[in-house]
């Protein structure tokens, strides 16, 4: 291999390796946003409530978060190429099953299968780049992966809106099939066959089971509190707390844990991980509420709603790289706080929307939220990695993805809980499209104010973080919260 200091360009084979990995990132980014825009149509198609249809997202996120660290560990044990291609295959099969699902229950189960593959794709992308390419090419390669992730996220609402309006919501899942098949065929011929990094290591299966139960009962409990059986929701939350405690104890004592719990003794490490979760909760909450607001309150066609939602990821794409570079010069704390402030202001403006609000104003507020998220998220990645010892940076990278997706899970569940509480039992008991727009708008405004509160909490937490000199640069690494 050529000298890594002088070598600046990828060979055609190296570029093809990065493209195969990037196709996975593209599918992950696309799937993170393409489903949201179709939720109102899915709700109408199966005649189910808004809370019920939110499980199309919740079920996916529960499985994804539960398996992220396990997928990374499994790649170390069995080999990245084998596990990555298997994950792509599972994701593609799951997408096909989602498209032909005859009921909401089958759709949710198919999404859970899809999420198993999604966890593998998300967990192994960056580590495969690190393993397959020379150090001098990694930043460039990770930049390409990040670009594909953001491109997928940006195209999601537009593609989803067009397919849902022009053909059927089912095609938002069929669109994954050609990409998945192409990536598998290319991967079989292009991805190098390397020996596993840790073939004798063991997967902490009890830890995986505990975090799955803890997360699943948490989301179920939050979703059930305003439903027909709030008592079962309370019981589920109690079970969740108990299993989170069991998970912590297991990871603290395990010889080969999924997470090094001792890292959380560092206050800055803990608070900034919580901040990652908070900022993702707010973004995920907006992304699930806005399609309903645009289609049911503003009465916009699905394809128009998807185009409007594009403003949010564009805001992230434009600000994330700039924020990452600025944080290398002035430190991470100021950009993070500034990002949270911009997000809080954007959410306050979103809480003032009503049936007669201008579409132009909505786009500006969404762009502002995306910009604030991008400004905070890249420095947050850098700050957390900077607080991690070198030997734990692989685990920490997986933990950041876990906190990001945990934020998505909680954001979807909590914002639906708040909207349900604001509107009363109607939202949980009937299909949202049968409710008066003014009633729905008021509930959404309360939910946006709740999300603003999360951003304010993030500002407060960051005030207790001491700026660390000489952080870890994430220049070139994926920073999109998807």
WOGIQUI-V159253 format. One record per residue. N is the residue number from 1. PHI is phi in radians with two decimals (999 if undefined). PSI is psi in whole degrees, -180 to 180 (NA if undefined). D_CENTER is the distance of its C-alpha to the mean C-alpha in Angstrom with 1 decimal. Layout:
n->N phi->PHI psi->PSI d_center->D_CENTER
n->N phi->PHI psi->PSI d_center->D_CENTER
//
This chain:
n->1 phi->999 psi->145 d_center->36.3
n->2 phi->-1.18 psi->163 d_center->37.1
n->3 phi->-1.02 psi->123 d_center->37.1
n->4 phi->-1.18 psi->-17 d_center->33.5
n->5 phi->-1.33 psi->-40 d_center->34.9
n->6 phi->-1.62 psi->-19 d_center->36.6
n->7 phi->-1.40 psi->125 d_center->34.3
n->8 phi->-2.09 psi->-22 d_center->31.9
n->9 phi->-1.95 psi->147 d_center->31.2
n->10 phi->-1.39 psi->148 d_center->29.6
n->11 phi->-1.31 psi->162 d_center->31.8
n->12 phi->-0.96 psi->-38 d_center->31.1
n->13 phi->-1.17 psi->-42 d_center->30.1
n->14 phi->-1.12 psi->-39 d_center->27.6
n->15 phi->-1.10 psi->-40 d_center->26.2
n->16 phi->-1.15 psi->-36 d_center->25.8
n->17 phi->-1.05 psi->-46 d_center->24.0
n->18 phi->-1.13 psi->-37 d_center->21.4
n->19 phi->-1.14 psi->-42 d_center->21.2
n->20 phi->-1.05 psi->-46 d_center->20.7
n->21 phi->-1.12 psi->-39 d_center->17.8
n->22 phi->-1.17 psi->-31 d_center->16.4
n->23 phi->-1.06 psi->-37 d_center->16.7
n->24 phi->-1.12 psi->-44 d_center->14.2
n->25 phi->-1.12 psi->-38 d_center->11.7
n->26 phi->-1.08 psi->-45 d_center->12.9
n->27 phi->-1.12 psi->-40 d_center->12.4
n->28 phi->-1.13 psi->-44 d_center->8.8
n->29 phi->-1.15 psi->-42 d_center->8.3
n->30 phi->-1.09 psi->-46 d_center->10.8
n->31 phi->-1.22 psi->-22 d_center->9.7
n->32 phi->-1.21 psi->-25 d_center->6.4
n->33 phi->-2.13 psi->-18 d_center->9.2
n->34 phi->-1.26 psi->-29 d_center->12.4
n->35 phi->-1.31 psi->-37 d_center->12.5
n->36 phi->-0.94 psi->-45 d_center->12.3
n->37 phi->-1.16 psi->-23 d_center->15.5
n->38 phi->-1.63 psi->-5 d_center->17.3
n->39 phi->-1.01 psi->-44 d_center->16.9
n->40 phi->-1.03 psi->-40 d_center->20.3
n->41 phi->-1.18 psi->-39 d_center->22.0
n->42 phi->-1.13 psi->-40 d_center->20.8
n->43 phi->-1.04 psi->-44 d_center->22.0
n->44 phi->-1.21 psi->-40 d_center->25.3
n->45 phi->-1.08 psi->-40 d_center->25.7
n->46 phi->-1.75 psi->0 d_center->25.7
n->47 phi->0.94 psi->54 d_center->27.1
n->48 phi->-2.11 psi->165 d_center->24.7
n->49 phi->-1.32 psi->166 d_center->23.5
n->50 phi->-1.07 psi->-40 d_center->20.4
n->51 phi->-1.12 psi->-43 d_center->19.5
n->52 phi->-1.12 psi->-45 d_center->20.1
n->53 phi->-1.20 psi->-22 d_center->18.1
n->54 phi->-1.12 psi->-18 d_center->15.0
n->55 phi->-1.24 psi->-15 d_center->15.1
n->56 phi->-1.08 psi->-34 d_center->14.2
n->57 phi->-1.50 psi->-47 d_center->10.6
n->58 phi->-1.02 psi->-47 d_center->11.3
n->59 phi->-1.07 psi->-42 d_center->13.0
n->60 phi->-1.06 psi->-47 d_center->10.4
n->61 phi->-1.22 psi->-36 d_center->7.8
n->62 phi->-1.06 psi->-49 d_center->11.0
n->63 phi->-1.13 psi->-44 d_center->12.1
n->64 phi->-1.03 psi->-51 d_center->9.1
n->65 phi->-1.12 psi->-40 d_center->9.1
n->66 phi->-1.12 psi->-31 d_center->12.8
n->67 phi->-1.84 psi->-3 d_center->13.4
n->68 phi->-1.00 psi->-54 d_center->11.5
n->69 phi->-1.18 psi->-36 d_center->14.5
n->70 phi->-1.15 psi->-39 d_center->16.9
n->71 phi->-1.12 psi->-42 d_center->16.0
n->72 phi->-1.08 psi->-43 d_center->16.5
n->73 phi->-1.15 psi->-40 d_center->19.8
n->74 phi->-1.13 psi->-35 d_center->20.9
n->75 phi->-1.11 psi->-39 d_center->20.7
n->76 phi->-1.08 psi->-37 d_center->23.0
n->77 phi->-1.43 psi->-45 d_center->25.3
n->78 phi->-1.81 psi->-10 d_center->25.7
n->79 phi->1.86 psi->134 d_center->24.9
n->80 phi->-1.15 psi->-43 d_center->21.9
n->81 phi->-1.04 psi->-50 d_center->23.4
n->82 phi->-1.07 psi->-48 d_center->24.2
n->83 phi->-1.24 psi->-38 d_center->20.9
n->84 phi->-1.09 psi->-47 d_center->18.9
n->85 phi->-1.15 psi->-38 d_center->21.2
n->86 phi->-1.10 psi->-41 d_center->21.2
n->87 phi->-1.10 psi->-41 d_center->17.4
n->88 phi->-1.08 psi->-42 d_center->17.7
n->89 phi->-1.09 psi->-44 d_center->20.6
n->90 phi->-1.11 psi->-43 d_center->18.9
n->91 phi->-1.07 psi->-42 d_center->16.0
n->92 phi->-1.18 psi->-44 d_center->18.8
n->93 phi->-1.09 psi->-44 d_center->20.9
n->94 phi->-1.05 psi->-38 d_center->18.3
n->95 phi->-1.10 psi->-43 d_center->17.7
n->96 phi->-1.09 psi->-42 d_center->21.5
n->97 phi->-1.15 psi->-36 d_center->21.8
n->98 phi->-1.08 psi->-41 d_center->19.3
n->99 phi->-1.13 psi->-32 d_center->21.5
n->100 phi->-1.78 psi->7 d_center->24.7
n->101 phi->-0.99 psi->125 d_center->23.7
n->102 phi->-1.49 psi->-10 d_center->26.8
n->103 phi->-2.59 psi->165 d_center->25.3
n->104 phi->-1.14 psi->-34 d_center->22.3
n->105 phi->-1.14 psi->-45 d_center->22.6
n->106 phi->-1.15 psi->-37 d_center->22.7
n->107 phi->-1.09 psi->-44 d_center->19.7
n->108 phi->-1.14 psi->-43 d_center->17.6
n->109 phi->-1.10 psi->-40 d_center->19.2
n->110 phi->-1.15 psi->-36 d_center->18.5
n->111 phi->-1.12 psi->-34 d_center->14.8
n->112 phi->-1.16 psi->-41 d_center->15.0
n->113 phi->-1.13 psi->-43 d_center->16.9
n->114 phi->-1.03 psi->-38 d_center->14.5
n->115 phi->-1.18 psi->-29 d_center->11.7
n->116 phi->-1.06 psi->-47 d_center->14.2
n->117 phi->-1.16 psi->-38 d_center->14.5
n->118 phi->-1.07 psi->-38 d_center->10.8
n->119 phi->-1.10 psi->-42 d_center->10.7
n->120 phi->-1.14 psi->-46 d_center->13.8
n->121 phi->-1.06 psi->-45 d_center->12.8
n->122 phi->-1.18 psi->-39 d_center->9.8
n->123 phi->-1.31 psi->-33 d_center->12.1
n->124 phi->-1.74 psi->-12 d_center->15.2
n->125 phi->-0.99 psi->-57 d_center->14.8
n->126 phi->-1.13 psi->-41 d_center->15.6
n->127 phi->-1.21 psi->-30 d_center->18.2
n->128 phi->-1.20 psi->-40 d_center->19.9
n->129 phi->-1.04 psi->-45 d_center->20.4
n->130 phi->-1.09 psi->-36 d_center->21.9
n->131 phi->-1.38 psi->-35 d_center->24.1
n->132 phi->-1.62 psi->-22 d_center->25.4
n->133 phi->-2.01 psi->156 d_center->26.1
n->134 phi->-1.15 psi->153 d_center->28.5
n->135 phi->-0.96 psi->-36 d_center->27.4
n->136 phi->-1.21 psi->-14 d_center->28.6
n->137 phi->-1.82 psi->-8 d_center->26.3
n->138 phi->-1.17 psi->-43 d_center->23.0
n->139 phi->-1.06 psi->-44 d_center->22.0
n->140 phi->-1.08 psi->-44 d_center->22.9
n->141 phi->-1.16 psi->-43 d_center->21.1
n->142 phi->-1.17 psi->-30 d_center->17.8
n->143 phi->-1.13 psi->-40 d_center->18.3
n->144 phi->-1.12 psi->-43 d_center->18.7
n->145 phi->-1.05 psi->-44 d_center->15.5
n->146 phi->-1.09 psi->-41 d_center->13.6
n->147 phi->-1.07 psi->-43 d_center->15.6
n->148 phi->-1.14 psi->-39 d_center->14.8
n->149 phi->-1.05 psi->-50 d_center->11.0
n->150 phi->-1.19 psi->-36 d_center->11.6
n->151 phi->-1.09 psi->-43 d_center->14.4
n->152 phi->-1.07 psi->-44 d_center->12.5
n->153 phi->-1.13 psi->-38 d_center->10.1
n->154 phi->-1.23 psi->-38 d_center->13.4
n->155 phi->-1.35 psi->-21 d_center->15.4
n->156 phi->-0.88 psi->-58 d_center->13.2
n->157 phi->-1.08 psi->-37 d_center->14.8
n->158 phi->-1.21 psi->-50 d_center->18.2
n->159 phi->-1.12 psi->-44 d_center->18.4
n->160 phi->-1.09 psi->-43 d_center->17.2
n->161 phi->-1.13 psi->-42 d_center->19.7
n->162 phi->-1.13 psi->-49 d_center->22.4
n->163 phi->-1.11 psi->-40 d_center->22.2
n->164 phi->-1.15 psi->-41 d_center->22.1
n->165 phi->-1.32 psi->-43 d_center->25.0
n->166 phi->-1.44 psi->-34 d_center->27.1
n->167 phi->-2.17 psi->-81 d_center->26.8
n->168 phi->-2.92 psi->153 d_center->24.6
n->169 phi->-1.06 psi->-23 d_center->21.0
n->170 phi->-1.10 psi->-26 d_center->21.6
n->171 phi->-1.32 psi->-10 d_center->21.5
n->172 phi->-1.21 psi->-21 d_center->17.7
n->173 phi->-1.63 psi->-35 d_center->17.6
n->174 phi->-1.12 psi->-27 d_center->20.8
n->175 phi->-1.11 psi->-22 d_center->19.5
n->176 phi->-1.28 psi->-22 d_center->17.6
n->177 phi->-1.13 psi->-52 d_center->21.0
n->178 phi->-1.12 psi->-37 d_center->22.8
n->179 phi->-1.14 psi->-43 d_center->20.0
n->180 phi->-1.12 psi->-45 d_center->19.6
n->181 phi->-1.12 psi->-43 d_center->23.4
n->182 phi->-1.07 psi->-45 d_center->24.0
n->183 phi->-1.13 psi->-39 d_center->21.5
n->184 phi->-1.13 psi->-46 d_center->23.2
n->185 phi->-1.11 psi->-43 d_center->26.6
n->186 phi->-1.14 psi->-42 d_center->26.0
n->187 phi->-1.10 psi->-38 d_center->24.4
n->188 phi->-1.05 psi->-38 d_center->27.4
n->189 phi->-1.61 psi->-22 d_center->29.8
n->190 phi->-1.91 psi->-41 d_center->28.0
n->191 phi->-1.14 psi->131 d_center->25.9
n->192 phi->-1.15 psi->149 d_center->28.3
n->193 phi->-1.64 psi->97 d_center->29.5
n->194 phi->-1.87 psi->151 d_center->29.2
n->195 phi->-1.15 psi->147 d_center->30.2
n->196 phi->-0.99 psi->146 d_center->27.6
n->197 phi->-1.21 psi->-42 d_center->27.0
n->198 phi->-2.34 psi->71 d_center->27.7
n->199 phi->-1.15 psi->-22 d_center->29.5
n->200 phi->-1.69 psi->-2 d_center->31.2
n->201 phi->-1.24 psi->163 d_center->28.2
n->202 phi->-2.08 psi->143 d_center->27.1
n->203 phi->-1.47 psi->132 d_center->23.8
n->204 phi->-1.36 psi->78 d_center->23.5
n->205 phi->-1.09 psi->-43 d_center->23.4
n->206 phi->-1.00 psi->-39 d_center->24.4
n->207 phi->-1.11 psi->-41 d_center->21.5
n->208 phi->-1.07 psi->-45 d_center->19.0
n->209 phi->-1.10 psi->-41 d_center->20.9
n->210 phi->-1.16 psi->-43 d_center->21.0
n->211 phi->-1.23 psi->-31 d_center->17.3
n->212 phi->-1.13 psi->-47 d_center->16.8
n->213 phi->-1.14 psi->-42 d_center->19.5
n->214 phi->-1.09 psi->-45 d_center->18.6
n->215 phi->-1.27 psi->-43 d_center->15.0
n->216 phi->-1.07 psi->-45 d_center->16.4
n->217 phi->-1.21 psi->-31 d_center->19.3
n->218 phi->-1.13 psi->-50 d_center->17.4
n->219 phi->-1.17 psi->-41 d_center->15.3
n->220 phi->-1.08 psi->-42 d_center->18.6
n->221 phi->-1.10 psi->-45 d_center->20.6
n->222 phi->-1.12 psi->-38 d_center->18.8
n->223 phi->-1.23 psi->-32 d_center->18.8
n->224 phi->-1.50 psi->-14 d_center->22.5
n->225 phi->-1.03 psi->-39 d_center->23.9
n->226 phi->-1.80 psi->14 d_center->24.8
n->227 phi->-1.59 psi->-155 d_center->25.6
n->228 phi->-1.33 psi->-19 d_center->28.9
n->229 phi->-2.30 psi->75 d_center->28.8
n->230 phi->-1.11 psi->-28 d_center->27.6
n->231 phi->-1.09 psi->-39 d_center->29.6
n->232 phi->-1.17 psi->-31 d_center->27.4
n->233 phi->-1.14 psi->-44 d_center->24.3
n->234 phi->-1.09 psi->-45 d_center->26.2
n->235 phi->-1.06 psi->-42 d_center->27.2
n->236 phi->-1.11 psi->-38 d_center->23.7
n->237 phi->-1.17 psi->-37 d_center->22.5
n->238 phi->-1.13 psi->-44 d_center->25.6
n->239 phi->-1.08 psi->-41 d_center->24.8
n->240 phi->-1.06 psi->-47 d_center->21.2
n->241 phi->-1.02 psi->-44 d_center->22.8
n->242 phi->-1.08 psi->-42 d_center->25.3
n->243 phi->-1.31 psi->-29 d_center->22.9
n->244 phi->-1.12 psi->-39 d_center->20.8
n->245 phi->-1.12 psi->-45 d_center->24.2
n->246 phi->-1.05 psi->-41 d_center->25.2
n->247 phi->-1.11 psi->-44 d_center->22.1
n->248 phi->-1.07 psi->-46 d_center->22.9
n->249 phi->-1.10 psi->-40 d_center->26.5
n->250 phi->-1.10 psi->-47 d_center->25.8
n->251 phi->-1.19 psi->-31 d_center->23.7
n->252 phi->-1.21 psi->-28 d_center->26.4
n->253 phi->-1.86 psi->-17 d_center->29.1
n->254 phi->-1.17 psi->144 d_center->27.8
n->255 phi->-1.20 psi->-36 d_center->29.4
n->256 phi->-2.27 psi->76 d_center->26.2
n->257 phi->-1.31 psi->160 d_center->23.3
n->258 phi->-1.22 psi->-36 d_center->19.6
n->259 phi->-2.30 psi->136 d_center->19.2
n->260 phi->-1.43 psi->98 d_center->22.1
n->261 phi->-1.15 psi->-18 d_center->22.5
n->262 phi->-1.19 psi->-20 d_center->25.2
n->263 phi->-1.08 psi->-28 d_center->22.8
n->264 phi->-1.34 psi->-4 d_center->22.0
n->265 phi->-1.19 psi->-21 d_center->25.7
n->266 phi->-1.39 psi->116 d_center->24.9
n->267 phi->-1.07 psi->-44 d_center->24.3
n->268 phi->-1.10 psi->-41 d_center->22.5
n->269 phi->-1.05 psi->-46 d_center->20.1
n->270 phi->-1.18 psi->-49 d_center->19.4
n->271 phi->-1.13 psi->-36 d_center->19.2
n->272 phi->-1.34 psi->-29 d_center->16.9
n->273 phi->-1.15 psi->-41 d_center->14.4
n->274 phi->-1.10 psi->-38 d_center->14.7
n->275 phi->-1.11 psi->-39 d_center->14.4
n->276 phi->-1.02 psi->-44 d_center->11.0
n->277 phi->-1.12 psi->-42 d_center->9.9
n->278 phi->-1.12 psi->-45 d_center->12.1
n->279 phi->-1.20 psi->-32 d_center->11.0
n->280 phi->-1.31 psi->-33 d_center->7.3
n->281 phi->-1.03 psi->-44 d_center->9.3
n->282 phi->-1.14 psi->-44 d_center->11.5
n->283 phi->-1.16 psi->-43 d_center->9.4
n->284 phi->-1.12 psi->-38 d_center->7.7
n->285 phi->-1.08 psi->-43 d_center->11.3
n->286 phi->-1.15 psi->-41 d_center->12.9
n->287 phi->-1.17 psi->-25 d_center->11.0
n->288 phi->-1.55 psi->-29 d_center->12.3
n->289 phi->-1.39 psi->-40 d_center->15.6
n->290 phi->-1.08 psi->-39 d_center->16.7
n->291 phi->-1.02 psi->-41 d_center->17.3
n->292 phi->-1.16 psi->-41 d_center->19.6
n->293 phi->-1.09 psi->-48 d_center->21.2
n->294 phi->-1.18 psi->-37 d_center->22.0
n->295 phi->-1.54 psi->-35 d_center->23.3
n->296 phi->-1.74 psi->-27 d_center->24.9
n->297 phi->-1.70 psi->-46 d_center->26.1
n->298 phi->-1.52 psi->-12 d_center->26.7
n->299 phi->1.01 psi->42 d_center->27.6
n->300 phi->-1.58 psi->148 d_center->26.0
n->301 phi->-1.09 psi->155 d_center->25.7
n->302 phi->-1.05 psi->-39 d_center->22.3
n->303 phi->-1.18 psi->-37 d_center->22.6
n->304 phi->-1.14 psi->-40 d_center->23.5
n->305 phi->-1.08 psi->-41 d_center->20.6
n->306 phi->-1.09 psi->-39 d_center->18.2
n->307 phi->-1.15 psi->-39 d_center->20.1
n->308 phi->-1.14 psi->-41 d_center->19.9
n->309 phi->-1.12 psi->-20 d_center->16.1
n->310 phi->-1.04 psi->-23 d_center->16.2
n->311 phi->-1.06 psi->-33 d_center->17.4
n->312 phi->-1.19 psi->-56 d_center->14.2
n->313 phi->-1.13 psi->-28 d_center->12.5
n->314 phi->-1.10 psi->-40 d_center->16.1
n->315 phi->-1.03 psi->-41 d_center->16.4
n->316 phi->-1.16 psi->-45 d_center->13.6
n->317 phi->-1.05 psi->-39 d_center->15.3
n->318 phi->-1.32 psi->-29 d_center->18.6
n->319 phi->-1.77 psi->-28 d_center->18.1
n->320 phi->-1.01 psi->-51 d_center->15.8
n->321 phi->-1.10 psi->-39 d_center->18.6
n->322 phi->-1.13 psi->-44 d_center->21.3
n->323 phi->-1.11 psi->-40 d_center->19.8
n->324 phi->-1.06 psi->-42 d_center->19.3
n->325 phi->-1.23 psi->-40 d_center->23.0
n->326 phi->-1.11 psi->-39 d_center->24.3
n->327 phi->-1.16 psi->-26 d_center->22.9
n->328 phi->-1.19 psi->-24 d_center->24.8
n->329 phi->-1.67 psi->-47 d_center->27.9
n->330 phi->-1.83 psi->0 d_center->27.7
n->331 phi->1.67 psi->168 d_center->25.4
n->332 phi->-1.57 psi->-27 d_center->21.9
n->333 phi->-1.13 psi->-47 d_center->22.9
n->334 phi->-1.11 psi->-47 d_center->24.2
n->335 phi->-1.08 psi->-37 d_center->21.3
n->336 phi->-1.10 psi->-48 d_center->18.8
n->337 phi->-1.10 psi->-42 d_center->21.1
n->338 phi->-1.06 psi->-42 d_center->21.8
n->339 phi->-1.06 psi->-44 d_center->18.2
n->340 phi->-1.10 psi->-39 d_center->17.9
n->341 phi->-1.12 psi->-46 d_center->21.3
n->342 phi->-1.07 psi->-41 d_center->20.4
n->343 phi->-1.09 psi->-42 d_center->17.3
n->344 phi->-1.10 psi->-42 d_center->19.7
n->345 phi->-1.11 psi->-44 d_center->22.3
n->346 phi->-1.06 psi->-43 d_center->20.1
n->347 phi->-1.21 psi->-33 d_center->19.1
n->348 phi->-1.09 psi->-45 d_center->22.8
n->349 phi->-1.11 psi->-40 d_center->23.8
n->350 phi->-1.08 psi->-32 d_center->21.4
n->351 phi->-1.26 psi->-10 d_center->23.1
n->352 phi->-1.66 psi->0 d_center->26.4
n->353 phi->-1.26 psi->150 d_center->25.6
n->354 phi->-2.56 psi->-175 d_center->27.8
n->355 phi->-1.01 psi->-27 d_center->29.2
n->356 phi->-1.82 psi->12 d_center->31.3
n->357 phi->-1.20 psi->147 d_center->28.8
n->358 phi->-1.25 psi->138 d_center->28.8
n->359 phi->-1.09 psi->-37 d_center->26.1
n->360 phi->-1.04 psi->-42 d_center->26.6
n->361 phi->-1.12 psi->-41 d_center->25.8
n->362 phi->-1.04 psi->-44 d_center->22.5
n->363 phi->-1.11 psi->-40 d_center->21.5
n->364 phi->-1.10 psi->-44 d_center->22.6
n->365 phi->-1.14 psi->-40 d_center->20.7
n->366 phi->-1.16 psi->-42 d_center->17.4
n->367 phi->-1.07 psi->-42 d_center->18.2
n->368 phi->-1.08 psi->-42 d_center->19.1
n->369 phi->-1.12 psi->-44 d_center->15.9
n->370 phi->-1.10 psi->-41 d_center->14.0
n->371 phi->-1.10 psi->-45 d_center->16.8
n->372 phi->-1.09 psi->-40 d_center->16.6
n->373 phi->-1.10 psi->-44 d_center->12.9
n->374 phi->-1.11 psi->-40 d_center->13.8
n->375 phi->-1.11 psi->-38 d_center->16.9
n->376 phi->-1.47 psi->-34 d_center->15.5
n->377 phi->-1.26 psi->-43 d_center->12.4
n->378 phi->-1.09 psi->-49 d_center->14.5
n->379 phi->-1.10 psi->-31 d_center->17.3
n->380 phi->-1.11 psi->-43 d_center->15.2
n->381 phi->-0.99 psi->-48 d_center->14.2
n->382 phi->-1.08 psi->-43 d_center->17.9
n->383 phi->-1.13 psi->-45 d_center->19.2
n->384 phi->-1.13 psi->-45 d_center->17.5
n->385 phi->-1.11 psi->-35 d_center->18.6
n->386 phi->-1.18 psi->-26 d_center->22.0
n->387 phi->-1.48 psi->-6 d_center->22.5
n->388 phi->-1.68 psi->135 d_center->22.0
n->389 phi->-1.08 psi->150 d_center->25.1
n->390 phi->-0.92 psi->-38 d_center->25.3
n->391 phi->-1.25 psi->-14 d_center->25.6
n->392 phi->-1.91 psi->9 d_center->22.3
n->393 phi->-1.23 psi->-29 d_center->20.1
n->394 phi->-1.12 psi->-48 d_center->18.8
n->395 phi->-1.09 psi->-41 d_center->17.8
n->396 phi->-1.12 psi->-39 d_center->16.4
n->397 phi->-1.05 psi->-43 d_center->14.2
n->398 phi->-1.14 psi->-36 d_center->12.8
n->399 phi->-1.15 psi->-38 d_center->12.7
n->400 phi->-1.06 psi->-43 d_center->10.6
n->401 phi->-1.10 psi->-38 d_center->7.8
n->402 phi->-1.14 psi->-45 d_center->8.7
n->403 phi->-1.15 psi->-36 d_center->9.0
n->404 phi->-1.09 psi->-48 d_center->5.6
n->405 phi->-1.33 psi->-29 d_center->4.3
n->406 phi->-1.11 psi->-40 d_center->7.8
n->407 phi->-1.06 psi->-40 d_center->7.5
n->408 phi->-1.09 psi->-44 d_center->5.5
n->409 phi->-1.07 psi->-50 d_center->8.2
n->410 phi->-1.19 psi->-37 d_center->10.9
n->411 phi->-1.07 psi->-45 d_center->10.3
n->412 phi->-1.10 psi->-47 d_center->10.9
n->413 phi->-1.18 psi->-45 d_center->13.7
n->414 phi->-1.24 psi->-38 d_center->15.4
n->415 phi->-1.20 psi->-33 d_center->15.5
n->416 phi->-1.21 psi->-36 d_center->17.1
n->417 phi->-1.10 psi->-45 d_center->19.4
n->418 phi->-1.15 psi->-44 d_center->20.5
n->419 phi->-1.09 psi->-39 d_center->21.2
n->420 phi->-1.14 psi->-43 d_center->23.1
n->421 phi->-1.12 psi->-37 d_center->25.1
n->422 phi->-1.22 psi->-34 d_center->25.9
n->423 phi->-1.60 psi->-20 d_center->27.2
n->424 phi->1.64 psi->-170 d_center->28.7
n->425 phi->-1.21 psi->-10 d_center->28.6
n->426 phi->-1.01 psi->-43 d_center->28.8
n->427 phi->-1.11 psi->-32 d_center->25.1
n->428 phi->-1.46 psi->-22 d_center->24.8
n->429 phi->-1.75 psi->-21 d_center->28.0
n->430 phi->-2.28 psi->166 d_center->28.2
n->431 phi->-1.22 psi->137 d_center->26.2
n->432 phi->-1.06 psi->-30 d_center->24.9
n->433 phi->-1.24 psi->-7 d_center->26.8
n->434 phi->-1.65 psi->-4 d_center->30.1
n->435 phi->-1.61 psi->151 d_center->29.7
n->436 phi->-1.09 psi->139 d_center->31.3
n->437 phi->-0.98 psi->-38 d_center->29.1
n->438 phi->-1.14 psi->-39 d_center->30.5
n->439 phi->-1.14 psi->-45 d_center->29.4
n->440 phi->-1.08 psi->-43 d_center->25.9
n->441 phi->-1.04 psi->-43 d_center->25.7
n->442 phi->-1.09 psi->-41 d_center->27.0
n->443 phi->-1.15 psi->-41 d_center->24.4
n->444 phi->-1.15 psi->-37 d_center->21.5
n->445 phi->-1.08 psi->-41 d_center->23.2
n->446 phi->-1.10 psi->-41 d_center->23.3
n->447 phi->-1.12 psi->-39 d_center->19.6
n->448 phi->-1.14 psi->-37 d_center->18.9
n->449 phi->-1.13 psi->-37 d_center->21.4
n->450 phi->-1.08 psi->-44 d_center->19.6
n->451 phi->-1.14 psi->-34 d_center->16.4
n->452 phi->-1.07 psi->-38 d_center->18.9
n->453 phi->-1.07 psi->-35 d_center->20.1
n->454 phi->-1.13 psi->-40 d_center->16.9
n->455 phi->-1.16 psi->-39 d_center->17.2
n->456 phi->-1.11 psi->-40 d_center->20.8
n->457 phi->-1.05 psi->-40 d_center->20.1
n->458 phi->-1.06 psi->-40 d_center->18.0
n->459 phi->-1.06 psi->-46 d_center->21.1
n->460 phi->-1.07 psi->-45 d_center->23.4
n->461 phi->-1.06 psi->-40 d_center->21.6
n->462 phi->-1.19 psi->-23 d_center->21.8
n->463 phi->-1.16 psi->-23 d_center->25.5
n->464 phi->-1.62 psi->3 d_center->26.1
n->465 phi->-1.68 psi->129 d_center->24.6
n->466 phi->-1.50 psi->130 d_center->27.3
n->467 phi->-1.07 psi->130 d_center->26.8
n->468 phi->-1.77 psi->129 d_center->27.1
n->469 phi->-1.29 psi->136 d_center->29.3
n->470 phi->1.19 psi->68 d_center->28.2
n->471 phi->-1.35 psi->-175 d_center->24.4
n->472 phi->-1.65 psi->121 d_center->22.5
n->473 phi->-1.33 psi->134 d_center->21.7
n->474 phi->-1.86 psi->19 d_center->18.4
n->475 phi->-0.95 psi->122 d_center->20.2
n->476 phi->1.63 psi->-10 d_center->19.0
n->477 phi->-1.59 psi->152 d_center->15.9
n->478 phi->-1.10 psi->131 d_center->12.4
n->479 phi->-2.18 psi->-3 d_center->11.0
n->480 phi->-1.15 psi->137 d_center->8.4
n->481 phi->-1.50 psi->68 d_center->5.3
n->482 phi->-2.33 psi->NA d_center->3.3
//
